[in-house]
Amino acid sequence: MTRYWLMKAEPAEVSVDDALAAPNATVAWTGVRNYQARNFMRDAMRIGDGVLFYHSSCAEPGIVGLARVASDTYPDPTQFDAGSPYYDPKSPPDKPRWQLVDVQVTHQTHNLTLAELRADPDLQGLAMLKRGNRLSITPVEAQDWRTVCARLGAPDAA
């Protein structure tokens, strides 16, 4: 069963353009340091799941592409790198605390902005729009996935 996710990235760290320029249009989703978001990757994501690629912390936040989960989870190497902003000295290599998945961009789209998402009555169920939600990874219902794909004029598949 395919599941769907919205994954936020700051374009200064990794943008949809960066992902498209990477080999196989695939990037490691490093730097997640929230247990619930980590658990989504570790326990619920499967290869082939659909991803709404969302740019956050930028002038015009919004969904800028469609992607798919391209790997099983594996340890995030940035947790062991003392020079990384994501370094975690309490995470031992033999029992890593933080996991990641690889994400492969399948379609770059126009920016479906946060304002447009909020204004769309058909998308009010999106978890990322709920008051107080600040997670970088949230599940997306199949109906919301189809609605977003329709708004983007994109194929209904990752």
N, C-alpha and C positions, 0 to 999 in steps of 0.2 A: 504494500500500500504506500503510495507516494504521499509524503507529507510536504508541507510548505512552511517557509520561514521568511521573516524579514530580518536582515542582518545589516546593522549600521556600521559604516566606516567613515572616518574623517578623511576627506580627500587629500589632506596634507600627508596622511600616513599611507593610505592605499586608496586610489580612486578607481573608478570603473575603467578609465583610460590606462592606468597602471596595470590592472589585471589583464586587459586586452593585449597589452604589449608584452606580458610575461609568456614564457613558453606554454603552449597549449591554452593560453588565456586563463591560466590557473594560478592562484595565489594561496599561500598558507594564511589562515585567519588568526594571526597572532595577537597577543595582548589582551585577551579576554580575562578580566580579573574580577568577575562576579560569579559566585557559586551557582546561581540559578541558570545563568547563560551557559556556564561551563557544563552543567548537568544536561541542558538541552542538547549540546553537542555530543556529550559522552553517552547519554542514555537514550536519546530519541532520534537523532539525525541518522539517516541512512544514505548511502551512495545513491544518487539519482534524485533525491528530494529537491524540490524547487526552492529557489531563493530569490527574494526581492532584494536587489542590491540598492541600499539606501545611503545617500551622502548626508552626513550630519555635521554639526559644528562648522557650518559654512554659510555663505551669504544667502543661498537659496536651497535649504534642505529639501530632499525628496527622493523618490525612487528613480534611479537613473539607468537601471538595467535588470535583466533577468539572468539568473545563474542557476547552477545546480551544485549540490554537495558532491565533491569529486573524490573523497577518500573517507576511510574510517578515521576515527579519532586517533591521535598520537600526541606524545608530550610536546608542549610548546617550548621550543629551545630558548626563547627569550627569558624564561624564568631562571635559567642557569647562567645567563650572561650578565656579569656585574656592570657592564657598560650600557646595558639596555634600560630604558625607562620602565620596562616590565619585569625587571629582575626581582626575584623573590628569594631572599636568603633562607627562608624557612621551608623551601621546597627542595628536598633532597633528590638527586638524580635517580636513586634506587626506588623512590616512591613519589613521583612527580605529582604536584597538586593541580597543575593547569594543563588542559588539553586543547587541541585545535583540530579543525578539519581543513582540507583544501577546498576552495571554492572556484569553480570554472564559470566564467561569464559566457553566456550563450547568445545574448542579444543586448546591445546598447540601445537605449531608448531616449526619447526626450525626457526631461525632468518632470515627473508628476509630483508637484510640490506639496509640502506639508499643508499649506493653505488649501490646495485643491482636495487633498485627502480629507481634511477636516470638514470641508464644505459638501462632500459627497454623501448624501443620505444612505446610499447603498454600502458605504464602508465604515459606518459607525461602530461595527463590531470588531474592527481591527484592534488588537491588543495594544499596539504601540500608540494608539490615540487615547487610550484610557487615562484618566487623570492620575498623575503621580507615577506613571510608568516611565522608567528611564533605562530599562534594559536594552542592551545592544543587540540582543537576539530575542525575537518573540515568535511564537507559532502564528501561522496564518491559516484561517479556515479555507477549505477548497472553494467555497462560493466567493470569498474575498479575493482569492488568487485569480479566479476567472474574471471578476469585475475589474481588478487592476489590469490584467492583461488586455481586456477590452478597452479600457481607458487609454492604454498605451498603444493600442493598435498593434499589439504583439501577439505572436502565437501563444496558445494556451498550453504551453509545455516548457519545461526547463531544458 
